[in-house]
Amino acid sequence: MNRIFVLSPANCNGVRARCLLTKASSSKLAKRLRGSGVPLSEVFSFVSSLYFRGKVSYAQTFARPPADCAGIFIITPTMGLVPHDMLIRKSTLRLFSRGAIDVRNQLYCSSLRCSAKQLDSAIGSECEVVLLGSIATGKYLNLLSPIFARRLRVPAEFIGRGDMSRGGLLLRCVNDNRELTYIDVPKKAQGCDANPLRFSDSVGL
């Protein structure tokens, strides 16, 4: 069966992101953001460190996308689902830092729904969509489940784990060439109300 991965976003308003956005930053990554751009997955891997690096490495190893379709998509606050290798610049990262991952944020919801519907049409009915992200609230599942239905899956091993534990687990799976167990979205997670949320250093996504 074909399989693609949807990754939850990194913390775009934390210390690492602010370092990239400051005018005084002289890091190579910040300079590239101000220039020709940087792949989104590379930016988020820097911003989020272990957890996002684990998600990207795992998805790159185990994605089996349909022909002419990317295997990894990232949820963003303002643009919905985008391919992980899409180039972004400083202005885009700044917009992300101002966006709220909140089911009451119209821009977030409409862009995620629209892009998910487009992806749904592109992948067909025989492709699984595995969410690598939080299922503790409805901030992703409330929007994605109605579109992908039973094709939306989550790793069983994610339940009850924190972000750092998930990141380490994903990297070990890559090293061992071992896939996680994908299950239907838990019923208690479906329809769960998401609390208002802005990116902050203390919030896992």
N, C-alpha and C positions, 0 to 999 in steps of 0.2 A: 504493500500500500504506500502511496505517496504521503509525505509528511512535511509540513512546514512548521516553523516556530514563530510565535509572537512573543516578544520580549517586553516586559514592563520597563518604563523609563528610569533613567538615573536621576539623582538629586541635582536639579539644575539651579538651585539657589543656595547651595552649601558653600563651604570654604573653598573647595577645589574649583568649583565653577566660578566663584567670584574672582579667584586668582586669574583665570583665563580672560575674564571680562574687563579687568582693570587696564587702563591705558598704560600703566607703568610696567606691565608684565613683559619680560624679555625672554620668556621660555620659547623654545622652538615651536611648541604646539600653539601657543598664543599667537606667535608671528604667522603661522600657517593659517590660523583662523582669520587673521586680519588680511590675509592674502588670497590665495587661490582656493582655500577651503580644506576641510578635513573630513574623512568619512565619519558619519554619525556614531558608529559603533566604537571608533577609536576615541572620540571625544567622551562618550559616556563611560568607556572603560577607565579613562583617566579620572573622571569625576567620581565614579562609584567604586573604583578599585576592585577588590576581590569578587564581590557578588556579580557585577556586570561582566567582568572578564570571564567568570565561570559560565555565565549564560551564553556569551558569544562563542566561546571555545566549544561548548557542548553542542550548540545549534549548528555550528560549522561542521562538526564531526558527524552528526547524525541526521541532518536534514536530507530529505529525498523529495525535492519539489517536482511538480509536473514540468513538462517541457515549456520553455519560454516563461518561466516564473521564478522569481527569487525564492530562496529557501528560508530567509530570515527577515522578519519585519519587526520594527520597533514602534511601540506606542509613544506618541508625543503629545504634549499639552495643547498644541495649536494646529497640527497638521495631520492628525490621525495616525494611521499606519503608514510607515515609509520604509523602503528597503534599507537594510543595515549599512550598506555602503554608500548611501546618498551623501554627497558632499554638502557640508554646512559651513557657514561663515559666522563671524562674531555676532552679526545682527540677528541671525536665526537663534543662536544660543541665548541671546538676551531676551528674545520673545518667549522662548521656552521658560526662562527663569521667572517670567511674569504670569505664566499660565497656571491655572489651578486644575489639578486632577480631582474633579468634583462633579458628581452627576447633576448638580444644579448649574454647572458652567456650560452655557449653551454652545460656545465655540468648541470646547473639548468634546462634548457629546456629539454634536453634529458632524464634526470632522472625523471622529472615530467611526461613527456609524456609516458615513458615506464611503470612507476608504475600505471599511470591512466588507460592505456590499460589493464594491468593485473587485476586491480580492476573492470574495465568494464566487463571483461569476467567472473569474479567471482560473480558479483551481479545480472546478468541477465537483462532483458529488462523491468522488472516491479518494479524497485527500483529507487526512487528519490535520487539525490545527492544534498544536500543543502550546498552551500558555505557560511561559516561564515567568511567573510573577505571583503577587499576592492573591489569595482567594479568600482572605479574611473579611473583606468587605465587597460591596458590589461595584466598586469603581471601574473594574474591567468586565466582570462577568455579566453585570446587568445590561451592558451594551453589546457584548460579543455573543452571548448565549443565544439570543433570539435570531441572530443572523446565521451562525454556524451550527446551531442545534447540537445534535449528537456527535458531530465531527469535532467539536471542541473538547479537548482533553487536558488533563493536568497531571503532573507527576505525583503519584501516591506518596513518594518519599518527601515531598515538600510540606505535607501537612504536619503542623506542630513544630516546624523548624524555623529558626531565625535566619536573617539574610546571610550572615557570615557562614553559618553552618551550611546553607544551601550552596553558597559559592564554593566552599571547599569540597562538598559532595560532587558538584558538577565537574570540577577539575579532576577529581579522582576517577570519575566515570570516564572521562576522556583518556586519562592515562591507562586505564584498564580496558578501554574499548568496550565498555559495558553500558547499555542503555538503562534508563530508569523504567519504572512500570507506569504506563499511562492509563488513567482511569477516567470514567465519566465525571463531569463536574458534580461534586457533592451537593445533594439536594438542599442542605442547610445553607450552602453558599449562594444558591440561586435566589435572586430576588432580595438579597440582603441590602439594606440601605447603606450607602457609603456616607461616611461623615465628611463634612467640609474639610478639604485638605489642600494645603500649599506645601510645596517642597520645602523641607527643613532638614537640618542635619540629623535630627532625631527620628525621622520617619522613614521606615523601610518601604520600598515600592515593589 
